[in-house]
């Protein structure tokens, strides 16, 4: 049994994806017999392993831990903003990756963002979901769901923009807190002008899953994603997904998934939505392609991948050995080959 500290910048009670990941991993690691604490910062708490979510935002904890324990195990989990915004520009984010013994990414395409030396110590852990609801959309209107906090990285109003190019019986239901006053004002402005668009704000997770199950489609229009947990939830529920063709979404859904649209293109998104409504074969393709990925997002799969990724860091080490040694190639940790 090991003492494990998980650091996430998201505070307790937050409905952010990082906080959900930290809480879920804590439950999985406790079930495996470990003692786990979830923190927003590491300030010297005793632990055998630190797992830090977010290379940039958790840098202070990562640096403090490494300075206090030069040879202790450290795992760094890369988010979408780490991979697709911060790494090229932020020296602290890059330094976090160098300090970690293990790097964890949440979908396989993320490995391509890492230099070969870093890729060798990386592992893929897909996020999971185990919702109690199943796909049961309404008959009255064709409902498109958008789940996620309203912030620029999510391109949150792309599905709402698509309504201008769709028939009157299509509606967009948006869930998620506005992370700025401007985003809240924009959502309210759109509701005032377009009755087919509804923004419900932040809702409890169980309520969000119920609404996702009662939608015909999920739209994930993000500009960047580390590995959207809502895709895993939709796959487990059975709600088809239309997604922007960005690496984080492709890493979750697979390169051959038929439901992509070009980033920022509401007309293309509208065509995809209309095609789902009018073409049963296309609708079947989406559902069957998503069903083929369903086991990838099962809790047992995530738990096994997480334990494989962290296992080498938890093994007893010989006296004087250095934890900076590489813990093994990604293929062994994640069960997947490193892409060329």
Secondary structure as the mmCIF struct_conf table of DSSP 4:
data_model
#
loop_
_struct_conf.conf_type_id
_struct_conf.id
_struct_conf.beg_label_comp_id
_struct_conf.beg_label_asym_id
_struct_conf.beg_label_seq_id
_struct_conf.end_label_comp_id
_struct_conf.end_label_asym_id
_struct_conf.end_label_seq_id
STRN STRN1 UNK A 3 UNK A 8
BEND BEND1 UNK A 9 UNK A 10
HELX_LH_PP_P HELX_LH_PP_P1 UNK A 11 UNK A 11
TURN_TY1_P TURN_TY1_P1 UNK A 12 UNK A 13
HELX_RH_AL_P HELX_RH_AL_P1 UNK A 17 UNK A 31
TURN_TY1_P TURN_TY1_P2 UNK A 32 UNK A 33
STRN STRN2 UNK A 35 UNK A 39
BEND BEND2 UNK A 40 UNK A 41
BEND BEND3 UNK A 43 UNK A 44
BEND BEND4 UNK A 48 UNK A 48
STRN STRN3 UNK A 49 UNK A 53
TURN_TY1_P TURN_TY1_P3 UNK A 55 UNK A 58
HELX_RH_AL_P HELX_RH_AL_P2 UNK A 59 UNK A 68
TURN_TY1_P TURN_TY1_P4 UNK A 70 UNK A 71
BEND BEND5 UNK A 72 UNK A 72
STRN STRN4 UNK A 73 UNK A 77
HELX_RH_AL_P HELX_RH_AL_P3 UNK A 80 UNK A 81
HELX_RH_PI_P HELX_RH_PI_P1 UNK A 82 UNK A 86
HELX_RH_AL_P HELX_RH_AL_P4 UNK A 87 UNK A 89
HELX_RH_AL_P HELX_RH_AL_P5 UNK A 91 UNK A 99
BEND BEND6 UNK A 101 UNK A 101
STRN STRN5 UNK A 102 UNK A 105
BEND BEND7 UNK A 106 UNK A 107
HELX_RH_3T_P HELX_RH_3T_P1 UNK A 108 UNK A 113
BEND BEND8 UNK A 114 UNK A 114
HELX_RH_AL_P HELX_RH_AL_P6 UNK A 116 UNK A 119
TURN_TY1_P TURN_TY1_P5 UNK A 120 UNK A 121
STRN STRN6 UNK A 122 UNK A 124
BEND BEND9 UNK A 132 UNK A 132
BEND BEND10 UNK A 139 UNK A 141
STRN STRN7 UNK A 142 UNK A 147
BEND BEND11 UNK A 148 UNK A 148
STRN STRN8 UNK A 150 UNK A 150
HELX_RH_3T_P HELX_RH_3T_P2 UNK A 152 UNK A 154
TURN_TY1_P TURN_TY1_P6 UNK A 155 UNK A 157
HELX_RH_AL_P HELX_RH_AL_P7 UNK A 158 UNK A 162
HELX_RH_3T_P HELX_RH_3T_P3 UNK A 163 UNK A 165
BEND BEND12 UNK A 166 UNK A 166
TURN_TY1_P TURN_TY1_P7 UNK A 168 UNK A 169
STRN STRN9 UNK A 170 UNK A 175
BEND BEND13 UNK A 176 UNK A 176
STRN STRN10 UNK A 178 UNK A 178
BEND BEND14 UNK A 179 UNK A 180
HELX_RH_AL_P HELX_RH_AL_P8 UNK A 181 UNK A 193
TURN_TY1_P TURN_TY1_P8 UNK A 195 UNK A 196
STRN STRN11 UNK A 197 UNK A 199
BEND BEND15 UNK A 202 UNK A 202
HELX_RH_AL_P HELX_RH_AL_P9 UNK A 205 UNK A 213
TURN_TY1_P TURN_TY1_P9 UNK A 214 UNK A 214
BEND BEND16 UNK A 215 UNK A 216
STRN STRN12 UNK A 217 UNK A 220
BEND BEND17 UNK A 223 UNK A 223
BEND BEND18 UNK A 226 UNK A 226
HELX_RH_AL_P HELX_RH_AL_P10 UNK A 229 UNK A 237
TURN_TY1_P TURN_TY1_P10 UNK A 238 UNK A 238
STRN STRN13 UNK A 240 UNK A 244
HELX_RH_AL_P HELX_RH_AL_P11 UNK A 247 UNK A 253
TURN_TY1_P TURN_TY1_P11 UNK A 255 UNK A 256
BEND BEND19 UNK A 258 UNK A 258
STRN STRN14 UNK A 260 UNK A 261
TURN_TY1_P TURN_TY1_P12 UNK A 263 UNK A 264
HELX_RH_AL_P HELX_RH_AL_P12 UNK A 266 UNK A 278
HELX_RH_AL_P HELX_RH_AL_P13 UNK A 280 UNK A 292
TURN_TY1_P TURN_TY1_P13 UNK A 293 UNK A 293
HELX_RH_3T_P HELX_RH_3T_P4 UNK A 294 UNK A 297
HELX_RH_AL_P HELX_RH_AL_P14 UNK A 299 UNK A 314
BEND BEND20 UNK A 315 UNK A 315
TURN_TY1_P TURN_TY1_P14 UNK A 319 UNK A 320
TURN_TY1_P TURN_TY1_P15 UNK A 323 UNK A 324
BEND BEND21 UNK A 325 UNK A 325
HELX_RH_AL_P HELX_RH_AL_P15 UNK A 330 UNK A 334
BEND BEND22 UNK A 335 UNK A 336
HELX_LH_PP_P HELX_LH_PP_P2 UNK A 337 UNK A 339
#
